[in-house]
Amino acid sequence: MHDINNLERSGIPGVLVASSPFVDAAAAQAERLGFDAARVFVEHPIQDRTDDEMKAIANQAIAELTALLTAPAT
């Protein structure tokens, strides 16, 4: 979350990508930082995934990531 905040402050769009168990932690950290980062959550677990499984997870997330990264700044 800190990295995304730093990117955004520098004018570089950023999106937090994490696996689903981290939804609440991301929300809590965003609240503490006072920064509502764009977020995409993918299925869990990530460890021990094959390359093909990781590609499938990335392919499922890419449209949402692209939309968030290219959305007009608010």
C-alpha positions, 0 to 999 in steps of 0.5 A: 500500500505504501508503494502504491501511495508513493507511485500515485503521489509521483503521478504514476498510476498504481494498483494494489494486487493481492490475494483474497485473504488480504481484503480486510488488511488492505482496507485497514492499511488504506484507512490508516494511510488516508489513501484509498488505493485501487485494488484488485484481489485474486484467488488464493493461494498463490504459493505453489501454483504452476506457471499455467495456473499463474497465467490463468490468474493474471488473465482473469485480473488483467481487464480490471487492472487495465481499467483501473490503471487507465481510468481518469484521475479523480 
